[in-house]
Amino acid sequence: MKMAVCVKQVPEVADAELEVRGGVLDTDDLVFDLNEWDVYAVEEAVRLKEKLGGHVTVVTIGDEDAADGLYRALAMGADAAVHVDGGDFEGSDARGVAAGLAAVLSRGSYDLVLTGAQASDTGWGQVGPQLAARLGLPWTTLAIGIEPADGSLVVVRELEDNTAEKVQLQLPALVTVQTGINQPRYVSIMGIRRARGIAVEELGADDLGVEVPASGIASRRLSLPERGAGARMLDGPLADTARELAGIVRDRLGRSA
Amino acid sequence: MGRDSFWRIEHEGLFYGLAAVAMAVFALGLVLRVREWRRHGVLPTAGALLRGALRSLSPGRLLRGDRAGGWMHGLVLWGFGLLFVGTVLDAVDEHLVSFLEGTVYLVYSVVLEVAGLALQAGLAWAALRRLAPTPSRVGPGVRDLGLLAWLSAVVLTGFATEAARLAATVPAWGGWSFAGWALRPAFPHGSEIHPTLWWLHAVLALGLVGAFPWLKLKHALSAPFVLAEHAAPARAPDAPPALSLLQHIQLDACTECGRCSAVCPPALAGEPFDARSFLLATAAGTAHHPWSCTTCGACQRACPLDIHAGELVAHHRQVAVEEGTTVPEGVAGVLETLFKYDNPWEPSKKAKKAFHRSLPQASTDVPLWFVGCTAGVDTRAAEASSAFAGLLRASGTAFGTLGAKEPCCGHGARVLGERGLWTEQQEALAGRLPADVPAFSTSPHCWTELRALRPDAEHSSQLLARLLRSGALALPGRFEATVTLHDPCWLGRLGGETEAPREVLRRVPGLRLVEMQRHGADSQCCGGGGGRAWHEPEGGRSPGELRLQQALATGAEIVVTACPLCLVMLEAARKSANQEDRLRILDLAEVLALAMEVPA
């Protein structure tokens, strides 16, 4: 099965001393890595390849650091990688990104395109469906299980409140993947080093012959949420702190004794 | 005097034919084994093998970890050995030069009687250990009991043959073969039954010789190889992990005695992991889940053949890490955190930065204090580090730290099997150490990694001992307390330093040190090594709580340790075991800091 996975390199915000400069997040001191949803997507593609045979190509649009994400995917078991210069897509919205990815993917013919359900930084959740529309592929989202059937795919989707929906798609198709669909394999430093020996195809908007549509949205303000006062620690004998806690809960709930 | 080896035996030729076959089969078995080992490396020289063989006979090794077992095995080994030599001498006497006569023969007779009885006693003892109702490390397996039965049959048919012959011939010197002599009355038709017994004994004995390389007895053949010196072959750091030649032979040499499991921390804590099972599973190709090991090294110390089951675990971790799909989520998380945030504890560089803010910068003029991740990031461990910093200042010792630029020493990557990450961290550390300055650390784990780059790097216990000795640190008052010392595995057993922390404690006036049953190089692990401080393996329990029970048994009020990981693990165990009222856990530096506050 010939597969393509679209991935994005995003900043990790665990160390959370974030700063906003000039309306954008200051990423100088941040650690970057593959978007968590995309890691699950790559793992799913590699597992399908291991089960059914085939080929996996990973594609990203990003700056030079985005190559790190491609090497991680290659080390996980992807076979080839395409790196589109992010400079041409600076400030793009989902429509622009989908246009770029569609231009790359229409150069080949894929049975299955996988993407993460959303990216952890922008959170649009739109690139997958827009890409499917441009490629004319049937599509579905939030996959937590993918089972191949004859010429088609049975996908289990995660809905709210612990419900799941099962859908069937004819191939070729596009599926966006939810976290938890699998347990992504660990990639060792030596594995990544070996992956760096694989040549990555580098392309720009010109090579693709794509005209990047102007962004349909513009960010007006980006700010960080205000920090609360933090936790209040209750000390003392158990009976006293229990009484104090009960009083606080009563007050907050506005109920009488 | 003397005896006819073939008294009333016809078809001598058949015997020699059988003997030749038996020896050929033995040789074949030995050659097949050696050829298998040869595929994995260069074998030791004959001289090294001889030294290995002599080492394998050392009583110290036999008695290690199990004195009763050692004596039992000694009886079997030396009994068997003497009887074997006796048989060879008999052949020499028969075909080369006749010397077994007169006094020589009498001595020979007595020695072999004793040897046979010793061997039989040892075999009976071995069987009893396996059949005893109380749980033991060795069970009543059919293979093992079968082998004991076979060996006993050889011995008993030997005595029976002798008794039958003595019953028939009744030589004047017969009493020197006192055991056979005593059995005479049981064989009234000695001369008729003798050939049957003789052939039975011959077949059983020769069968044993032929089958030797395939039975558990083959450990006698592997032992000289295992204990010979082996040149460690140079391996490229990126080479895929493979078992070494030595490890291959060790898998053949293990006798399943279980002394390793008897000291293995996860096993003692009741987890579904133990050193012996893991080794045997490795030999069978079914080993899995190598994540419970704490890399404490107690297994190797207990093994009479120095087999390091922990190194087999390390090998499996490396294989798992490179393959990727069997690495537990927790382990992957620790490694990724270490890589991205330069510490295995949390995805943040803030805590380390904050700790180092109050400390002087490193330079080429002052010794370097490599603080490390645990000692700088964990709240409790940081208290101990602050106490240590206070001691350095009080003693007028100048020092500097790498500050916010201090990399993780990479030890966590090493013990979890990520060799590539370990190497990268080592290179980062080598790049940032100022040239030509002495270095020290409070963590035995960081100390081990430092020593690879600076062989004279000190552990804080050694440095503190030095300061006390020279008087740079003075303790005017008496600090009255009863303490026990928990030796960190990577300081004592694996680092070779058990004296320095004891010297420090001895130099505190008023302090009374009582030792736990397992102390020094025999110390029992706190359970924090092998990555377990950051991730709980499947089925994990608390080795730390077991260690605290041992501490309580000494009657001490304070458990002293000299490792930030041990401190963290023992404090956690103290809480989970509800021992907060009965014990305090203190770092060596904290003990000194308290002692210094006592007025003269």
Interface residues (C-beta under 8 A of the other chain):
Chain A: E12 A14 D15 A16 E17 V31 D33 M76 Q183 R185 Y186 V187 S188 I189 M190 G191 I192 R193
Chain B: D238 V321 E322 E323 G324 T325 V327 E329 V331 A332 L335 F339 K340 Y341 P347 S348 K349 K350 E418 R419 G420 L421 T423 E424
